[in-house]
Amino acid sequence: MEHTPPESEDDDDDLGFTYRTRKNGDVEVLHHGQLASTLRGAKARDFVDEVEECDFAEGQAIMARLTGNYKRGNERTARNHPRNRG
């Protein structure tokens, strides 16, 4: 069953994450529909408990941290660095 955290009024909060729980209790975290991470056991149960208690933006941030797919604030700086200009 696929879960999307409650909708947000601000589109900036939507990072494209959803999650689905498997029959065996595993949780798959999806980013734009593609599998990004799988949680099992206690980690999966803790994740579901935490995400169900928070709002949309917090849920998106939790899933981003779990998958390692989040903005670090240095993307523009890195793109403009001399070694990355090509």
C-alpha positions as CSV (number, residue, x, y, z in Angstrom):
1,M,0.0,0.0,0.0
2,E,1.5,3.3,-1.0
3,H,1.3,6.3,1.3
4,T,1.7,9.9,0.5
5,P,2.0,12.3,3.5
6,P,-0.8,14.8,3.9
7,E,-0.9,17.5,1.2
8,S,0.9,20.8,1.8
9,E,-0.2,24.2,0.7
10,D,3.4,25.1,-0.3
11,D,4.7,23.3,-3.4
12,D,8.3,24.0,-2.2
13,D,7.7,21.4,0.6
14,D,7.1,18.6,-1.9
15,L,10.4,16.8,-2.5
16,G,8.7,14.0,-4.4
17,F,8.9,11.3,-1.7
18,T,6.3,8.7,-0.9
19,Y,6.5,5.4,0.9
20,R,4.7,2.0,0.9
21,T,4.5,-0.7,3.4
22,R,4.9,-4.3,2.4
23,K,2.9,-7.2,3.9
24,N,6.0,-8.4,5.7
25,G,6.4,-5.0,7.5
26,D,9.2,-3.6,5.2
27,V,8.8,0.0,4.1
28,E,9.9,1.1,0.7
29,V,10.7,4.8,0.3
30,L,10.1,6.1,-3.2
31,H,11.5,9.2,-4.8
32,H,9.4,10.3,-7.8
33,G,8.0,6.7,-8.0
34,Q,11.5,5.0,-8.0
35,L,12.7,2.9,-5.1
36,A,15.2,5.0,-3.1
37,S,15.5,3.0,0.1
38,T,14.1,-0.1,2.0
39,L,13.6,-0.2,5.7
40,R,13.2,-3.4,7.7
41,G,12.3,-4.4,11.2
42,A,12.4,-1.9,14.0
43,K,13.7,0.8,11.7
44,A,10.7,0.5,9.5
45,R,8.2,0.5,12.4
46,D,9.9,3.6,13.9
47,F,9.8,5.4,10.5
48,V,6.1,4.8,10.0
49,D,5.4,6.0,13.6
50,E,7.4,9.1,13.1
51,V,6.1,10.0,9.6
52,E,2.4,9.5,10.7
53,E,2.9,12.0,13.5
54,C,4.4,14.8,11.5
55,D,3.2,17.2,8.8
56,F,3.9,17.0,5.1
57,A,7.1,19.1,5.0
58,E,8.6,17.2,8.0
59,G,7.7,13.9,6.4
60,Q,9.4,14.9,3.2
61,A,12.5,16.0,5.1
62,I,12.6,12.7,7.1
63,M,12.5,10.6,3.9
64,A,15.1,12.8,2.2
65,R,17.5,12.3,5.1
66,L,16.9,8.6,5.2
67,T,17.7,8.3,1.5
68,G,20.6,10.8,1.5
69,N,18.7,12.7,-1.2
70,Y,18.4,16.2,0.1
71,K,19.7,19.6,-0.8
72,R,22.8,20.6,1.1
73,G,22.8,24.3,0.2
74,N,26.0,24.3,-1.8
75,E,24.7,23.3,-5.3
76,R,25.1,26.7,-6.8
77,T,28.5,27.3,-5.3
78,A,29.7,23.9,-6.5
79,R,28.3,24.5,-10.0
80,N,30.2,27.7,-10.3
81,H,33.5,26.3,-9.0
82,P,36.3,26.5,-11.6
83,R,36.9,22.7,-11.7
84,N,33.2,22.1,-12.4
85,R,32.8,24.6,-15.3
86,G,34.1,22.3,-17.9
